[in-house]
Amino acid sequence: MSELEDARQNLEEALNAIGKEEYYDHLKHPERFVEVNFPVSMDDGSKKVFTGYRSQHSTVRGPGKGGIRFSPNVNEEEVKALSIWMSLKCAVADIPYGGAKGGVIVDTEEISHAEEERLSRRYIDAIAEVIGVNHDVPAPDMNTTSKHMAWMMDEYSSDNREHRPGVITGKPVEAFGSEGRDVATGYGAAYVIERIIEDENLNPDELTAAIQGFGNAASPAVKKLIDMGVNVVAVSDHIGATYNENGFTREELTSCDNDPGIVCKAGEDLENGELLELEVDFLVPAAIENVITEENADNVSADYVVEIANGPTTREADEILEEKDITMVPGILANSGGVTVSYYEWVQNRTGEYWTKEEVLERLRENIQNAYEQFRQVQEEEDVYGRQAAYIMGARKIVEALESREYM
Ligand code: GLU
């Protein structure tokens, strides 16, 4: 099943569950989808044409919001699916945004730093007509960072002959970004785990966690969980995983001279796949999509799966986890910390008043823990599995916003 079919099916099921299936035809398509083809000057003097997209799924709850990814695998269907998930995610996180997503088909390993800057600037020029502080606000996603956001903000502002920091979020703090945005996705997931621990009256010292990934989202989550006293027994990167049954310290994972995103192999060697099957309390897939599939779901031995990656569990695997009674906190809730702090960044840009890191993180903690509470309620009231509960929660808020405009 393609990602778009998957996103549509999730949406349709959620609308059916709340008796609002008549909105499916409206919500299965993005409100607007643009394809752009733009030339970039390469270092050798030649010009190369790149293709990019921006999908604005829904703006009924506020401006479109969602990242821009650079990847050779970017395609029309994927960008549309990701924009549907962003609408649902912003609704679940209860921030006043719709959903959008963008992408450029490019392998960043194959272009130079200077080419990447020119590509970022040309892409934002190409979509400039459809984005804007009050229309659609992009942000980082796969293979894009605060540096790309700074180039894009700069380009958009120069074209408009005025300072427009609020057109894009996830910028460096030195270029009107928000304190705490860099750790927000990982910390958000850790705050969800903190609430589970409180609700279930658990003792962090007796709990274990395995995290797949050590990149921008995963590594702050690892550090926060260790600070909370949870035993992080396994961590991985794209090369492999490392395991210590007694749990790692922060230093053990970060003190070697590895590149950011590469974990120090401080414990026993493990295969990435073995990490997913460890007997732990919390399994946190935080790297790429489709890693828990019908092939390995039966071997997942965690009590909770808390998703930081977008779409790490396939539909079929989700059903197996449900049968195994594993508690699922889906990505549209557990990874919503990033977009929530993007919203705080946008508010700060619009008001010109800047908050401290403590203030940002305290707001994030309260917001994501409230969302988790509501999610638990929906799960109980509707008697559904985690994934459905989150989709129902998001779909309900989008439909309420649509219905609030209808004449009586
Ligand atoms: N790309 C991130 C996501 O998938 C962040 C989006 C944003 O901050 O707008 O949630």
Boltz pocket constraint, residues with backbone or C-beta under 6 A from the ligand:
constraints:
  - pocket:
      binder: B
      contacts: [[A, 65], [A, 66], [A, 67], [A, 68], [A, 137], [A, 138], [A, 139], [A, 140], [A, 141], [A, 142], [A, 169], [A, 170], [A, 310], [A, 335], [A, 336], [A, 338], [A, 339], [A, 340], [A, 342]]
      max_distance: 6.0
